[in-house]
Amino acid sequence: MTTDFDHIVIGAGISGLGAAHFSARRGLSTLVLESSERIGGCLNSQRFDTLGGFWTEAGGHTCFNSYGNLLSILDDLGLTAQVQPKVKVGYSLWKDGKRRSVASALHLFEAARSIPRIFSAPKIGRSVADYYGSVLGRRNYRDLLRYAFQAVICQPADDYPAEALFRRKPRRKDVIKAFTFADGLSTIPAAIAAQPGIEVRTSQRITAIEADAAGFRVLLEGADPIICGALTLAVPPNAAAALLPPEYTDARALIGGIGMAEFATLVLVFRNTDLDLPPLAGLIAIEDAFYSSVSRDFLPDPSYRGFAFHFRPGVLDAAAQVERACAVLGVAPSRIAAQSLVHNRLPALRYGHTDLVRQLDAALAGTRLGVTGNWFLGVSIEDALTRSRSESDRLFGP
Ligand SMILES: Cc1cc2nc3c(=O)[nH]c(=O)nc-3n(C[C@H](O)[C@H](O)[C@H](O)COP(=O)(O)OP(=O)(O)OC[C@H]3O[C@@H](n4cnc5c(N)ncnc54)[C@H](O)[C@@H]3O)c2cc1C
């Protein structure tokens, strides 16, 4: 069978574009098929042309010098020298209708007594509530940490597997600790997609994928089938389960049980002069309609400030979300300079996930099918790329 491409990747988030980058760098012709109109998935810098290009992140906002796979891609693309340091601004709590310091919710004595356990307490196989409740104290977990964690993963955090949050990774000392880019993190997917050896097609409707001994046939709505030798699925678990070729029954059964948390992200921009609010990284909400708000204050702009509010699903309608966000920021809705609403999704991992991934890997072993995403090791950009790298090594050799 002659192929159209050596490798087809489905999904143009950072997992899929990372998978494409790793195969293109091996000299393999690589096609990325994306269902939406834009690439980047959760890397989504909302740019407002009417405000001179001012942008605010609606998704991922921070990369760290411990993101080794990401940095290797940035090195390949010549982007490492362009990273922008994030100005240090702190998070505050939003509780009972007021901004408060994070320290105000901390039980110091309990933390001091519990923290030595961080060196001995096992993390694997424990929930976030169980593990962090033991290493920082149950009251600290109840009053502060559960809200801080749900602010990060934008969903209830108690039952999340502890090993999927905050993985320790070596730091690269030649790079700033926490960084972004002058035009936001969407710079990264755009640069990966623009390089030679990678073709990206957006707005693609894949109807089925067929497998045979020689590779895969991707069937598309309104276009000819495309044939490839190897294929990587880099889409959320429900989409991966639907796209798996019929004979992958074990893999489908395993993936089908992984949930996704959906939430609305409201991006609001104001003129600096309209806000009476000290610079802040964001707000961690304690029992409110939103999980968190992340600001753009880490890269100050002379004219504007931007905020992304991540709302719990089904609590407030769109108009009430705008009202709530403005009330939190202490500004009238009439002062909004620009706004957008983004539908976001993150995996809702559960106890036993590591074991599920082990079984999935066993079901995929020996095939030319890769499966990657932010639902293997954890949700961070680096966790996603670590999976893409290891699947690339499995398919094409280290
Ligand atoms: C609000 C928020 C804040 C975050 N902050 C950070 C942060 O600061 N630092 C950090 O490291 N991480 C952060 N993350 C996590 C990180 O950004 C994401 O986990 C990561 O970008 C996900 O990449 P992905 O490619 O695995 O998935 P996605 O980005 O979800 O990409 C999947 C892609 O597949 C496409 N797709 C779906 N179905 C199909 C189909 N049938 N056919 C073709 N294409 C399809 C989708 O349209 C999408 O483009 C954040 C995430 C969110 C949402």
PDBQT file of the ligand as one rigid body, heavy atoms in Angstrom, charges set to zero:
ROOT
HETATM    1  C1  LIG A 401      -7.914  27.223  31.800  1.00  0.00    +0.000 C 
HETATM    2  C2  LIG A 401      -6.686  26.363  31.705  1.00  0.00    +0.000 A 
HETATM    3  C3  LIG A 401      -5.496  26.788  32.289  1.00  0.00    +0.000 A 
HETATM    4  C4  LIG A 401      -4.345  26.007  32.177  1.00  0.00    +0.000 A 
HETATM    5  N1  LIG A 401      -3.153  26.476  32.667  1.00  0.00    +0.000 NA
HETATM    6  C5  LIG A 401      -2.022  25.783  32.441  1.00  0.00    +0.000 A 
HETATM    7  C6  LIG A 401      -0.763  26.338  32.764  1.00  0.00    +0.000 A 
HETATM    8  O1  LIG A 401      -0.669  27.494  33.177  1.00  0.00    +0.000 OA
HETATM    9  N2  LIG A 401       0.354  25.569  32.552  1.00  0.00    +0.000 N 
HETATM   10  C7  LIG A 401       0.277  24.306  32.041  1.00  0.00    +0.000 A 
HETATM   11  O2  LIG A 401       1.311  23.640  31.895  1.00  0.00    +0.000 OA
HETATM   12  N3  LIG A 401      -0.916  23.775  31.676  1.00  0.00    +0.000 NA
HETATM   13  C8  LIG A 401      -2.052  24.489  31.840  1.00  0.00    +0.000 A 
HETATM   14  N4  LIG A 401      -3.245  23.983  31.436  1.00  0.00    +0.000 N 
HETATM   15  C9  LIG A 401      -3.299  22.645  30.865  1.00  0.00    +0.000 C 
HETATM   16  C10 LIG A 401      -2.802  22.565  29.434  1.00  0.00    +0.000 C 
HETATM   17  O3  LIG A 401      -2.935  23.808  28.782  1.00  0.00    +0.000 OA
HETATM   18  C11 LIG A 401      -3.629  21.511  28.685  1.00  0.00    +0.000 C 
HETATM   19  O4  LIG A 401      -3.759  20.326  29.435  1.00  0.00    +0.000 OA
HETATM   20  C12 LIG A 401      -2.966  21.158  27.359  1.00  0.00    +0.000 C 
HETATM   21  O5  LIG A 401      -2.727  22.318  26.583  1.00  0.00    +0.000 OA
HETATM   22  C13 LIG A 401      -3.874  20.172  26.626  1.00  0.00    +0.000 C 
HETATM   23  O6  LIG A 401      -3.319  19.821  25.385  1.00  0.00    +0.000 OA
HETATM   24  P1  LIG A 401      -3.910  18.585  24.570  1.00  0.00    +0.000 P 
HETATM   25  O7  LIG A 401      -3.347  18.688  23.209  1.00  0.00    +0.000 OA
HETATM   26  O8  LIG A 401      -3.666  17.328  25.315  1.00  0.00    +0.000 OA
HETATM   27  O9  LIG A 401      -5.489  18.768  24.558  1.00  0.00    +0.000 OA
HETATM   28  P2  LIG A 401      -6.354  19.929  23.899  1.00  0.00    +0.000 P 
HETATM   29  O10 LIG A 401      -5.657  21.215  24.057  1.00  0.00    +0.000 OA
HETATM   30  O11 LIG A 401      -7.718  19.751  24.451  1.00  0.00    +0.000 OA
HETATM   31  O12 LIG A 401      -6.335  19.574  22.345  1.00  0.00    +0.000 OA
HETATM   32  C14 LIG A 401      -7.118  18.577  21.772  1.00  0.00    +0.000 C 
HETATM   33  C15 LIG A 401      -7.419  19.001  20.334  1.00  0.00    +0.000 C 
HETATM   34  O13 LIG A 401      -8.137  17.948  19.687  1.00  0.00    +0.000 OA
HETATM   35  C16 LIG A 401      -9.149  18.535  18.903  1.00  0.00    +0.000 C 
HETATM   36  N5  LIG A 401     -10.182  17.518  18.660  1.00  0.00    +0.000 N 
HETATM   37  C17 LIG A 401     -11.124  17.052  19.514  1.00  0.00    +0.000 A 
HETATM   38  N6  LIG A 401     -11.879  16.118  18.905  1.00  0.00    +0.000 NA
HETATM   39  C18 LIG A 401     -11.412  15.986  17.642  1.00  0.00    +0.000 A 
HETATM   40  C19 LIG A 401     -11.756  15.173  16.526  1.00  0.00    +0.000 A 
HETATM   41  N7  LIG A 401     -12.766  14.303  16.585  1.00  0.00    +0.000 N 
HETATM   42  N8  LIG A 401     -11.049  15.288  15.380  1.00  0.00    +0.000 NA
HETATM   43  C20 LIG A 401     -10.019  16.159  15.291  1.00  0.00    +0.000 A 
HETATM   44  N9  LIG A 401      -9.641  16.970  16.317  1.00  0.00    +0.000 NA
HETATM   45  C21 LIG A 401     -10.321  16.881  17.473  1.00  0.00    +0.000 A 
HETATM   46  C22 LIG A 401      -9.620  19.706  19.741  1.00  0.00    +0.000 C 
HETATM   47  O14 LIG A 401     -10.349  20.638  18.968  1.00  0.00    +0.000 OA
HETATM   48  C23 LIG A 401      -8.301  20.247  20.255  1.00  0.00    +0.000 C 
HETATM   49  O15 LIG A 401      -7.719  21.178  19.367  1.00  0.00    +0.000 OA
HETATM   50  C24 LIG A 401      -4.405  24.767  31.501  1.00  0.00    +0.000 A 
HETATM   51  C25 LIG A 401      -5.591  24.349  30.889  1.00  0.00    +0.000 A 
HETATM   52  C26 LIG A 401      -6.732  25.145  30.979  1.00  0.00    +0.000 A 
HETATM   53  C27 LIG A 401      -7.991  24.708  30.275  1.00  0.00    +0.000 C 
ENDROOT
TORSDOF 0
